[in-house]
């Protein structure tokens, strides 16, 4: 929750220039989503008796945020179309991927971005398909 708490704090900081917020926020939200995915993936694999070394190697070989979310949800890399059925999941993944590379869109409210990411992170943690 640390990344989401930090994202909340950035949104509440009236002294932070909007441009800085829009460039920084997607990175924090990406880290929140990937952190939840990592925790879920590691927990699933380690509870099945897989070695930590093997789990780490598999995670490290998977580079994209979408693929890492897929590992957490499906225990394999696959297309996330079915998982992206909710607005929060679609928006959170979009912000964590394209928003990370090009900043948060000017037509996206930063507080909404945090809200949608919190919901998506909860879904990843719960392994909701």
TABELUR-V761624 format. One record per pair of residues at least 6 apart in sequence whose C-alpha atoms are under 7 Angstrom apart, sorted by the first residue. I is the first residue (numbers start at 0). J is the second residue. Records with the same first field share a line. If there is no record, write none. Layout:
I=J + J
This chain:
2=27 + 28 + 30 + 31
3=28 + 31
6=24 + 27 + 113
7=113
9=20
10=109 + 110
21=102 + 103
22=102 + 103
25=94 + 95 + 98 + 99 + 102 + 103
26=95 + 99
28=95 + 116
29=95
32=120
33=64 + 67 + 68
35=120 + 123 + 124
36=67 + 68 + 71 + 123 + 124
37=71
39=71 + 124
40=70 + 71 + 74
41=54
44=54
45=51
61=67
64=96
66=76
69=75 + 76 + 77 + 79
70=76
71=123 + 126
72=123 + 126 + 127 + 128
82=128
83=89
87=115 + 116 + 118 + 119
88=115 + 119
90=115
91=112 + 115 + 116 + 119
94=103
